[in-house]
């Protein structure tokens, strides 16, 4: 089951997503300029998907999303985690 919790690091805000089992999915979504984020994989591995593409990402990888860029994540390992840090103003 996918779990999320808000986080704050000084002035930075974001969300931590814990994917408990293989196959947990954070469904396709987009963000505006105000809430677009950077994704850091801190545990495990994922398939990140968008419109017409997919990429394996794992611990240590970082993705810098652009506003209105559709994306989703599917856990390839149990106990995987991503941390999203909001870039918006």
ROMARMI-283279 format. One record per residue (C-alpha): chain; x, y, z; residue number from 1. Coordinates in Angstrom, 1 decimal, padded with zeros to 4 digits, always signed. Example, Ala and Ser with C-alpha at 12.3 -4.5 7.8 and 13.67 -1.06 7.14 Angstrom:
// ROMARMI-283279
REC  chaine       u       v       w  num
REC       A  +012.3  -004.5  +007.8    1
REC       A  +013.7  -001.1  +007.1    2
END
This chain:
// ROMARMI-283279
REC  chaine       u       v       w  num
REC       A  +000.0  +000.0  +000.0    1
REC       A  +001.3  +003.5  -000.9    2
REC       A  +001.7  +005.8  +002.0    3
REC       A  +002.5  +009.6  +001.9    4
REC       A  +003.6  +012.1  +004.5    5
REC       A  +004.3  +015.8  +004.2    6
REC       A  +007.8  +017.0  +005.0    7
REC       A  +009.6  +020.3  +005.4    8
REC       A  +013.4  +020.9  +005.3    9
REC       A  +013.9  +024.5  +006.3   10
REC       A  +012.2  +026.5  +003.6   11
REC       A  +011.8  +023.5  +001.4   12
REC       A  +008.5  +021.6  +001.3   13
REC       A  +007.6  +018.2  -000.1   14
REC       A  +006.1  +014.8  +000.2   15
REC       A  +007.6  +011.4  +001.1   16
REC       A  +006.0  +008.4  -000.6   17
REC       A  +006.6  +004.9  +000.8   18
REC       A  +005.7  +002.1  -001.6   19
REC       A  +005.3  -001.0  +000.7   20
REC       A  +005.0  -003.7  -002.0   21
REC       A  +006.1  -004.4  -005.5   22
REC       A  +003.5  -002.9  -007.9   23
REC       A  +002.4  +000.0  -005.7   24
REC       A  +001.6  +002.9  -008.0   25
REC       A  +001.5  +006.7  -007.7   26
REC       A  -000.9  +007.2  -010.6   27
REC       A  -000.3  +009.5  -013.6   28
REC       A  -000.6  +013.2  -012.7   29
REC       A  +000.8  +016.6  -013.5   30
REC       A  +001.7  +019.7  -011.5   31
REC       A  +001.4  +023.5  -012.1   32
REC       A  +004.3  +025.9  -011.8   33
REC       A  +003.4  +026.4  -008.2   34
REC       A  +003.7  +022.8  -007.2   35
REC       A  +006.1  +021.2  -009.7   36
REC       A  +008.8  +019.1  -008.0   37
REC       A  +012.1  +017.3  -008.1   38
REC       A  +011.9  +013.6  -007.3   39
REC       A  +014.7  +011.8  -005.4   40
REC       A  +014.7  +008.0  -005.1   41
REC       A  +016.0  +007.3  -001.6   42
REC       A  +015.2  +003.5  -001.4   43
REC       A  +014.4  +000.8  -003.9   44
REC       A  +013.6  +001.0  -007.6   45
REC       A  +010.8  +002.2  -009.8   46
REC       A  +009.5  +002.5  -013.4   47
REC       A  +008.7  +006.2  -014.0   48
REC       A  +006.3  +006.7  -016.9   49
REC       A  +005.0  +009.7  -018.8   50
REC       A  +003.2  +010.2  -022.1   51
REC       A  +005.0  +007.9  -024.5   52
REC       A  +008.1  +007.1  -022.3   53
REC       A  +009.2  +005.0  -019.4   54
REC       A  +012.5  +004.8  -017.5   55
REC       A  +013.9  +002.7  -014.7   56
REC       A  +015.0  +004.8  -011.7   57
REC       A  +016.6  +003.6  -008.5   58
REC       A  +018.3  +004.8  -005.3   59
REC       A  +020.3  +007.9  -006.0   60
REC       A  +018.5  +009.0  -009.1   61
REC       A  +016.9  +012.4  -009.4   62
REC       A  +014.3  +013.7  -011.8   63
REC       A  +013.7  +017.4  -012.4   64
REC       A  +010.1  +017.7  -013.6   65
REC       A  +008.7  +020.5  -015.7   66
REC       A  +005.2  +022.0  -015.1   67
REC       A  +002.4  +020.1  -016.8   68
REC       A  +004.6  +017.1  -017.5   69
REC       A  +002.6  +013.9  -016.9   70
REC       A  +004.3  +011.3  -014.8   71
REC       A  +003.7  +008.2  -012.6   72
REC       A  +005.7  +005.8  -010.5   73
REC       A  +005.5  +002.0  -010.1   74
REC       A  +007.5  +000.2  -007.4   75
REC       A  +009.8  -002.5  -008.7   76
REC       A  +010.9  -003.5  -005.1   77
REC       A  +009.1  -003.7  -001.8   78
REC       A  +009.9  -000.9  +000.7   79
REC       A  +010.8  +001.7  -001.9   80
REC       A  +010.7  +005.4  -001.3   81
REC       A  +010.7  +008.7  -003.3   82
REC       A  +011.0  +012.2  -001.9   83
REC       A  +009.4  +015.0  -003.9   84
REC       A  +010.7  +018.5  -003.2   85
REC       A  +008.5  +021.3  -004.5   86
REC       A  +010.3  +023.8  -006.8   87
REC       A  +007.4  +026.3  -007.2   88
REC       A  +007.4  +029.8  -005.9   89
END
